[in-house]
Amino acid sequence: MDPLEDVLALLDATSQVSAGLAAGGRWAVRFPPPAGAKFNAVRRGSCWLRVDDVPDPVHLGEGDCFLLTRPVAFTLASDPHLPGEPAHPIFAAAGGDVAHAGEGDDVFLVGAAFTFTERARALLLDTLPPLIHVPAGTPEAGAVRWALDELDAELRGRPLGATLVAERLAIVMLVRMLRLHLARDPVPPGWLAGLADPTVAAALRAMHARPAHPWTVAELAGVVAVSRSTLASRFKDAVGKGPLEYLTEWRIELAADRLRRGDDTVAAIARAVGYSSESALSVAFKRTTGHSPRAYRSRLARAR
């Protein structure tokens, strides 16, 4: 199993492709903090990006793309010193078509927003920098170019199923950006850092493939062909916790998903995710989430 794919699927990572933005002359558009993560790519021309809490503006050339990982406001502009006009009226006036700012259309951007559960944000985003910028001239930029070209085609032609295809392509671009960051930049201790370490990633794949198995550190070490002490040390250095602590938390994520999506009994869920009894799951679930499984399910039912 692919841990990144598992997490994106399990923790309700969804995407919404926004209307394109065409701009020219002197212009600046200020966007509110995104609810999740925000992706944009410059398909034509160039502009400036200002992100709150990021000290310096970033110049974006044609083919550049960026990912914002924090809920902070940002501005796209022809000049980094121009005050931005609110984005909402501009995009509302477009009615789902291309929005326009300034005069002309020598600049064109496409974008997507990604929404996550709170746990997904903790796993995927909290250890990342607020801004990941991939310039067009770097080898890494080619990794997202295919998805961008396909996204452009879907948005221009609007064939049957275009919205669904575009949203799936946006998830592809998110995965590409995460892969690129892992390959290019040091990652602080956390789940993503574990994926960047081949030994730790192999252990993660084993646990994700068989989460209900009664793993021991020694057995995991045998699977990845290192000593027990080496695996324990590398896992703790990369992820910030031990392998079995991680396994417990992943089992809780699986249990929470079953509580959200189905009507299985807590006892059945406990057996499915590797606990010998309902009470054993309940203790671990409450320690991790602050709620018992039954209280968690009831809270979700009231929120619907």
C-alpha positions in Angstrom: 0.0 0.0 0.0 1.1 3.6 -0.7 0.9 5.6 2.6 0.5 8.9 0.8 -2.4 7.5 -1.3 -3.9 6.0 1.8 -3.9 9.2 3.7 -5.3 11.3 0.8 -8.1 8.8 0.3 -8.9 8.1 4.0 -8.8 11.7 5.3 -11.2 13.1 2.7 -8.7 15.2 0.7 -11.0 16.9 -1.9 -10.3 19.5 -4.6 -12.1 22.3 -6.3 -10.8 23.9 -9.5 -11.3 27.6 -9.4 -12.1 29.8 -12.4 -9.0 31.0 -14.3 -7.7 34.6 -13.7 -6.8 36.7 -16.7 -5.1 40.1 -16.0 -3.2 42.9 -17.6 -1.9 46.4 -17.0 -1.7 47.5 -13.4 -3.7 45.1 -11.2 -3.7 43.4 -7.8 -6.1 40.8 -6.4 -6.2 39.9 -2.7 -7.4 36.4 -1.8 -8.8 35.4 1.7 -7.1 32.6 3.6 -7.9 29.3 2.0 -9.7 26.7 4.1 -7.1 24.0 3.1 -4.2 24.3 0.7 -4.1 26.5 -2.5 -2.4 25.7 -5.8 -1.9 28.2 -8.6 0.1 28.0 -11.9 1.0 30.8 -14.3 0.1 29.7 -17.7 0.9 33.0 -19.5 2.9 36.1 -18.6 4.3 36.8 -15.2 3.2 38.4 -11.9 4.1 38.8 -8.2 2.9 36.8 -5.2 2.7 38.2 -1.7 1.8 35.9 1.1 1.0 37.1 4.6 3.6 35.9 7.1 6.1 35.3 4.3 8.6 38.2 4.4 9.5 38.6 0.7 7.3 38.7 -2.4 7.9 36.0 -5.0 8.1 36.8 -8.8 6.2 34.2 -10.8 7.2 33.6 -14.4 5.3 31.7 -17.1 5.2 28.0 -16.1 5.8 28.7 -12.4 3.5 27.1 -9.8 3.1 27.3 -6.1 1.4 25.6 -3.2 0.2 27.5 -0.1 -0.1 25.2 2.9 -1.4 27.6 5.5 -4.7 29.4 5.9 -3.2 32.8 5.2 -4.3 35.6 2.9 -2.3 36.2 -0.3 -2.1 38.7 -3.2 -1.4 38.2 -6.9 -0.3 41.4 -8.6 1.5 43.1 -11.4 3.5 45.1 -8.8 4.2 43.8 -5.3 3.5 47.2 -3.8 0.0 47.7 -5.3 -2.9 47.3 -2.8 -5.1 44.4 -3.8 -8.8 44.5 -4.6 -10.9 41.7 -3.0 -11.1 38.5 -5.1 -14.6 37.5 -4.3 -16.4 40.3 -6.4 -14.1 39.6 -9.3 -14.8 35.9 -9.4 -18.5 36.3 -8.6 -18.9 38.6 -11.6 -17.3 36.0 -13.8 -20.0 33.5 -13.0 -17.7 30.5 -13.2 -15.9 31.7 -16.3 -12.5 33.3 -16.4 -12.2 36.2 -14.0 -10.6 39.5 -15.1 -8.4 42.0 -13.3 -6.9 45.2 -14.7 -6.9 45.8 -18.4 -5.9 43.1 -21.0 -5.1 39.4 -20.6 -1.4 39.1 -20.9 -1.3 37.2 -17.6 -3.3 34.0 -17.1 -3.4 31.7 -14.0 -5.3 28.6 -13.2 -5.8 27.3 -9.6 -7.3 24.8 -7.3 -8.2 24.6 -3.6 -7.8 21.5 -1.5 -9.9 20.8 1.6 -8.7 18.4 4.3 -9.9 17.1 7.6 -8.1 18.5 10.7 -6.1 15.2 11.0 -5.2 15.3 7.3 -3.8 18.8 7.8 -1.7 17.6 10.7 -0.3 14.7 8.7 0.2 16.4 5.4 0.7 20.1 5.9 1.8 21.1 9.4 5.5 20.3 8.8 5.6 22.0 5.4 6.7 25.6 4.8 3.8 28.0 4.2 4.8 28.4 0.5 6.3 25.9 -1.9 7.4 27.5 -5.1 8.4 25.5 -8.2 10.0 27.7 -10.9 9.4 26.8 -14.5 13.1 26.5 -15.3 13.8 23.8 -12.8 13.6 20.1 -13.6 10.9 19.6 -11.0 8.5 21.8 -12.9 8.2 19.2 -15.7 6.6 16.8 -13.2 3.4 18.9 -13.0 3.3 20.2 -16.6 1.4 17.2 -18.0 -1.4 17.6 -15.4 -1.5 21.3 -16.0 -1.9 20.8 -19.8 -4.7 18.3 -19.2 -6.3 20.7 -16.8 -6.2 23.5 -19.3 -7.8 21.2 -21.9 -10.6 20.3 -19.6 -11.3 23.9 -18.6 -11.2 25.2 -22.2 -13.2 22.5 -23.9 -15.6 21.6 -21.1 -16.2 18.0 -22.5 -18.6 15.7 -20.6 -17.3 15.1 -17.1 -14.9 18.0 -17.3 -15.4 19.1 -13.7 -14.8 15.6 -12.3 -11.7 15.1 -14.4 -10.4 18.6 -13.5 -10.8 17.9 -9.8 -8.9 14.6 -10.1 -6.2 16.3 -12.0 -5.9 18.8 -9.2 -5.3 16.0 -6.7 -2.6 14.7 -9.1 -0.9 18.1 -9.0 -1.1 18.1 -5.2 0.6 14.7 -5.0 3.2 15.9 -7.5 4.0 19.0 -5.4 4.3 16.9 -2.2 6.6 14.5 -4.0 8.8 17.3 -5.3 9.1 18.9 -1.9 10.1 15.6 -0.4 12.8 15.1 -3.1 14.1 18.7 -3.1 13.9 20.1 0.4 14.7 18.9 3.9 11.5 18.0 5.8 11.2 18.5 9.6 10.4 15.4 11.6 6.9 14.1 10.8 4.9 11.7 8.7 6.0 13.2 5.4 9.7 13.0 6.5 9.2 9.3 7.0 8.2 8.9 3.4 11.5 10.6 2.4 13.5 8.0 4.2 13.6 4.7 2.2 13.9 2.5 5.3 11.1 4.2 7.2 8.9 4.4 4.1 9.2 0.6 3.7 8.1 0.1 7.3 5.2 2.5 6.7 4.2 0.6 3.6 4.2 -2.7 5.6 2.0 -1.3 8.4 -0.4 0.3 5.9 -0.7 -3.0 4.0 -1.6 -5.0 7.1 -2.7 -2.5 9.8 -4.5 -5.2 11.9 -1.4 -7.4 12.1 0.2 -7.6 15.5 3.4 -5.9 14.4 6.5 -5.8 16.6 9.5 -3.5 16.0 11.6 -6.7 15.5 9.2 -8.0 12.8 9.1 -4.7 11.0 12.9 -4.5 11.1 13.0 -7.9 9.5 10.7 -6.8 6.7 12.9 -3.8 5.9 16.2 -5.7 6.5 17.7 -3.6 9.2 18.3 -4.2 12.9 15.6 -3.4 15.4 17.6 -0.6 16.9 18.3 0.9 13.5 14.7 0.9 12.6 13.6 2.3 15.9 16.2 5.1 15.8 15.5 6.1 12.1 11.8 6.0 12.5 11.9 8.2 15.6 14.3 10.7 14.0 12.2 10.9 10.8 8.6 10.7 12.1 9.1 12.0 15.7 7.6 8.9 17.2 8.2 5.2 17.4 6.8 2.6 14.8 4.3 1.1 17.2 3.1 4.6 18.4 2.6 5.5 14.7 0.7 2.2 14.1 -1.6 2.9 17.0 -2.5 6.4 15.6 -3.0 4.9 12.1 -5.4 2.3 13.5 -7.3 5.1 15.2 -7.6 6.9 11.8 -8.9 3.7 10.2 -11.4 3.3 13.1 -12.5 6.9 12.8 -13.1 6.5 9.1 -15.3 3.4 9.7 -17.2 5.3 12.3 -17.8 8.2 9.9 -18.8 6.2 6.9 -20.6 3.0 8.1 -22.7 1.5 10.8 -20.5 -1.3 12.0 -20.5 -2.0 15.7 -17.6 -0.7 17.7 -16.6 -4.3 18.5 -16.5 -5.2 14.8 -14.4 -2.1 14.0 -12.0 -3.0 16.8 -11.4 -6.4 15.4 -11.0 -5.0 11.9 -8.2 -2.5 12.9 -6.3 -4.8 15.1 -7.7 -4.6 18.6 -8.8 -7.6 20.6 -11.8 -6.0 22.2 -14.1 -3.0 22.1 -12.7 -1.7 25.3 -9.1 -1.9 24.1 -10.1 0.2 21.0 -12.1 2.6 23.2 -9.1 3.3 25.5 -6.8 4.0 22.6 -9.4 6.0 20.6 -10.1 8.3 23.6 -6.4 8.8 24.3 -5.8 9.8 20.7 -8.9 11.8 19.9 -10.3 12.9 23.2 -13.6 11.1 22.6 -14.8 7.5 22.9 -15.8 5.8 19.6 -19.5 6.0 20.5 -19.2 9.7 21.5 -17.3 10.4 18.3 -20.0 8.8 16.2 -22.8 10.6 18.1 -21.0 13.9 17.6 -20.7 13.4 13.9 -24.4 12.4 13.7 -25.5 15.6 15.4 -23.3 17.7 13.1 -25.0 16.3 10.0 
